Amino acid sequence: MAYYVGVDLGATNLRAVVGDDRAEILARAETATPRTSGIAITEAVLRVVREACGEVGLDPVDATAAGIGSIGPLDLAEGAIDGPANISGVGRVPLVGPLSELLDTDEVHLHNDTIAGVIGERFHSDRNPDDMAYVTISSGLGAGVCVDGHVLSGWDGNAGEVGHMVVDHDGAMTCGCGRDGHWEAYCSGNNIPKYARHLAETTDDHLPTDLQLNDPDFSAVDVFGAYGSDPLADRVVDRVADWNVIGFTNLANAYAPLVVRVGGAVALNNPDVLLDPVRERLEETTFVNVPDVRLTDMGDDVVVKGALASAITGGTGERTA
């Protein structure tokens, strides 16, 4: 039996799986993503891969290939992350070289996590669609896109960074990357709490709220949990919906996907609140075809399953049989 390795390296969590050539997951291991240094992240990747291999009694050197779905930005030439926007201060994170050495193979395919997501969606879809996108709304925000059967990676691996599309020309909010007005700056899990504080300070009608805006643990979970019963939370969620409609409209007009699947913790935990406004309004805002927008069926595993599918298919997600 051939064995393949898939890795999902996120800003919060890191997981690795071992699977067979049908992409059935046979073993997994995971840990919190280190935030101290790039080398610490590299070492954690190697550790969870060893653990996953150990679960099935596999010597890592006997794995056929591996795929990595990672936060960006990437440097494909060096096989590394080049200063992740959502983990400040860690610098470069070597990935392909160390994993290739561990597995003793040159078949290690590195992708942005959302590109891994669209590879996984394509591989596991009944129709293996040629025109589709995968959007993650999590601690960050991004998309993977497949057009005419080609998964778009870009020369440096950073195609699909739609979270850094400008949706607000006034630039009221600053993104984790340091630029103003980006979609991610308003709608990602990391930035929704900041946006709530901004609206509390700048809204003319001074909306009453029980949200603990100054609590260091205040999070997007609190905002969505108070939606429907707290005027400020209602305003935040409604405005997030407005920005999401703009973002999904830009995505649809740029790439004309027939299908858009959505994942990430913010979307998975609040599917109706997040996606209903997009579905209801895209027909009014989209110039080209209106895509079928739905939550992913793969839950938290969409990226790691995409990484595994990449290892099996050589990076395309296209099934040959």
Buried (B, 14 or more C-beta within 10 A) or exposed (E): EEBBBBBBBBBBBBBBBBBBEEBEBBBBBBBEBBBEBBBBBBEBBBBBBBBBBBBEEBEBEEBBBBBBBBBBBBBBEBBBBBBBBBBEEBBBBBBBEBBBEBBEBEBBBBBBBBBBBBBBBBBBBEEBBBBBBBBBBBBBBBBBBBBEEEBBBEEBBBBBBBBBBBBBEEEBBBBBBEBBBBBBBBBBBBBBBBBBBBBBEEBEEEBEBEBEBEEEEBBBBBBBBBBEEBBBBBBBBEBBBBBBBBBBBBBBEBBBBBBBBBBBBBBBBBBEBBBEBBBEBBEEBBEEEBBEBEBBEBEBBBBBBBBBBBBBBEBBBBBEE
